[in-house]
Amino acid sequence: MRVYVAGPYSSGNIIKVLENITKGQRASVRILLAGHEPFCPWLDYQFNFHLRGEEKLHVEDYYRYSMAWLEVSDCVVVLDGWEKSKGTLAEMERAKELGKIIYHGVEAFLAKDG
């Protein structure tokens, strides 16, 4: 099952950003280990390491890219703190428009398999 993992990423505090990245990546690993195919937006920062010369990515590029994956995902797993994330709020709105099943947390998603 293709699982879009959503939750907070950015913050005004770098330590909180790193905590968000760690939580998002760990959630995605758990979903992968359970036999599903997670989309993990907390790996997006890796793109920046491969830009050359005048190449630039903007936040809108990341939003567009993420939304494209959301649209082809079978469901969404949303992590705690999403209500305070501008990006995740938009993702949740779009997921509802598309009629995606939304699980609040990895445990809820994994419990569906019983």
N, C-alpha and C positions, 0 to 999 in steps of 0.2 A: 504494500500500500504506500502510495506517495503521500508523505506527511509534511505539510508546511509548518515549521516551528516558528512561532512568533513571540515576541517579548521585547522588553526594553534593551537598548543597546547604548545609546549615547547618554551623557550626563555632563554636568558642569564640573564633575570631580573625576579625575583620571582613575582613581582607585575604584570608584563605582563602575566606570566603564569596563575596567578589567574584570570586576566581579560579574557584570552582566555578560561579558564574553564567555567567561568560564561557565556560568550557569547555562547559557544557551548551547555551548558546545557540548557540555556534559549531557544535557537533555537529548540532544541530537544523537550522541553516541549510544545512549540507552535505547533509543528508538531503533537505531541501526542494529544493535545487538539483539533486539527482539525480532529481527527479520523484516523490518520495514525500510523504506527509502526516504530518509528525512532531507528536507531542504534546510540548510543551516546558514542563515544570514550572518551569523557571527564569524564566518570565514571570509566575508567580503573584503575585509581590510587587506587581505593577501593580494588583491588586484593592484593595489598601490605600489607594491614592491616590483611590479613588472612594467610600469609605465616608463616610457622613454622620451627624451627630448621635451617637446612641447605638449605631449599627451597629458590630458587631465580628465579626471572623473569628477563629477559633481554629485551632490546628494540626490538630485533628481534622477541621475543615471541609476543609482542604487535602488531608488524607489520603483522606477520603471522595471528594472530587472527583477526585483523581488515580486512585484505584482504579477509579472508574467508567469512566474513559478507558482504563485498562489492560485492563479486561474486554472492550472493543470493539475493541481494537487487534489487528492481524494478527500482530505480532511485537514483541519488545522489543530495544532496543539498550541495553546497560548499559555505563557508562563506568568507567574506572579509579577505584579507591578505594571502590567500592560496598560492599565487605565491612565497612567501618567506619561505614556509614550506617544508622541504625535504620530510617528510612523505606524506603530501597532494599532492605534485607534483607526487609522485609515485602512489598515489591513483587515481589521475585524469588520468594519463597515462593508468592505468589498466582499469578504467571505460570506457575510449574511445575505448580501445582494445575490450572490451566486448559489445560495442554498447549501453551503458547505457545512458539514458536521463540525462542530467546534468542541474540543475537549479542553477543559481547564486543568492543565497540568499533565505531566507525563504519567503519573499514577492513574489518573482517570482514563487516559488513552490505553495504557497497558491492561487495565482491568476489563476493558471491553472484550478482550480475548479470553477472559475467565480463567 
